[in-house]
Amino acid sequence: MSKPLRNRRGVTKLGEKLGQRVRSIRQRKKWTLEFLAERAGMHVTYLSSIEHGHRNPTLNVLASLARGFTVSLSELLADVDVENGGER
């Protein structure tokens, strides 16, 4: 298995796509980072680093985000394609 491709900042395409998805849902709901972080039970800087693609969240963290958004895990991960490194 090959290593994921990273850009100059060390961000993988998959991590970047996931972060964009989280930010998109949050902004669509007109929520602040602080509000979502509180709902999901995580620190705001950790959430920010997920949105920027700098963190590789565990399944438990993804489940916490989904609960915070009140969406299913599959809805949270919609359009995040693992096969193409996060690109569709």
FENGIZI-V396567 format. One record per residue. N is the residue number from 1. SS is DSSP state (~ for helix, > for strand, _ for the rest). OMEGA is omega as a letter, one per 20 degrees, with the letter a starting at -180 (999 if undefined). NEAR is the number of other ideal C-beta (glycine too) atoms within 10 Angstrom. Layout:
n: (N | N)
ss: (SS | SS)
omega: (OMEGA | OMEGA)
near: (NEAR | NEAR)
//
This chain:
n: (1 | 2 | 3 | 4 | 5 | 6 | 7 | 8 | 9 | 10 | 11 | 12 | 13 | 14 | 15 | 16 | 17 | 18 | 19 | 20 | 21 | 22 | 23 | 24 | 25 | 26 | 27 | 28 | 29 | 30 | 31 | 32 | 33 | 34 | 35 | 36 | 37 | 38 | 39 | 40 | 41 | 42 | 43 | 44 | 45 | 46 | 47 | 48 | 49 | 50 | 51 | 52 | 53 | 54 | 55 | 56 | 57 | 58 | 59 | 60 | 61 | 62 | 63 | 64 | 65 | 66 | 67 | 68 | 69 | 70 | 71 | 72 | 73 | 74 | 75 | 76 | 77 | 78 | 79 | 80 | 81 | 82 | 83 | 84 | 85 | 86 | 87 | 88)
ss: (_ | _ | _ | _ | _ | > | _ | _ | _ | _ | _ | > | ~ | ~ | ~ | ~ | ~ | ~ | ~ | ~ | ~ | ~ | ~ | ~ | ~ | ~ | ~ | ~ | _ | _ | _ | _ | ~ | ~ | ~ | ~ | ~ | ~ | ~ | ~ | _ | _ | _ | ~ | ~ | ~ | ~ | ~ | ~ | ~ | ~ | _ | _ | _ | _ | _ | _ | _ | ~ | ~ | ~ | ~ | ~ | ~ | ~ | ~ | ~ | ~ | ~ | _ | _ | _ | ~ | ~ | ~ | ~ | _ | _ | _ | _ | _ | _ | _ | _ | _ | _ | _ | _)
omega: (a | r | r | r | r | r | a | a | r | a | r | r | r | r | r | r | r | r | r | r | r | r | a | r | a | a | r | r | a | r | r | r | a | a | r | r | r | r | a | r | r | r | a | a | r | r | r | a | r | a | r | r | a | r | r | a | r | r | r | r | r | r | r | r | r | r | r | r | a | r | r | r | r | r | r | a | r | r | r | a | a | a | a | r | r | a | r | 999)
near: (3 | 5 | 6 | 13 | 11 | 13 | 11 | 5 | 9 | 9 | 17 | 18 | 17 | 19 | 24 | 21 | 21 | 24 | 23 | 16 | 19 | 24 | 17 | 12 | 19 | 20 | 11 | 9 | 12 | 7 | 16 | 11 | 15 | 10 | 14 | 21 | 20 | 15 | 15 | 21 | 11 | 17 | 11 | 14 | 10 | 15 | 26 | 15 | 15 | 22 | 21 | 15 | 23 | 16 | 17 | 12 | 19 | 9 | 8 | 8 | 17 | 17 | 15 | 17 | 27 | 18 | 15 | 22 | 19 | 9 | 15 | 12 | 13 | 8 | 12 | 19 | 17 | 12 | 12 | 18 | 14 | 9 | 7 | 10 | 15 | 22 | 12 | 8)
//
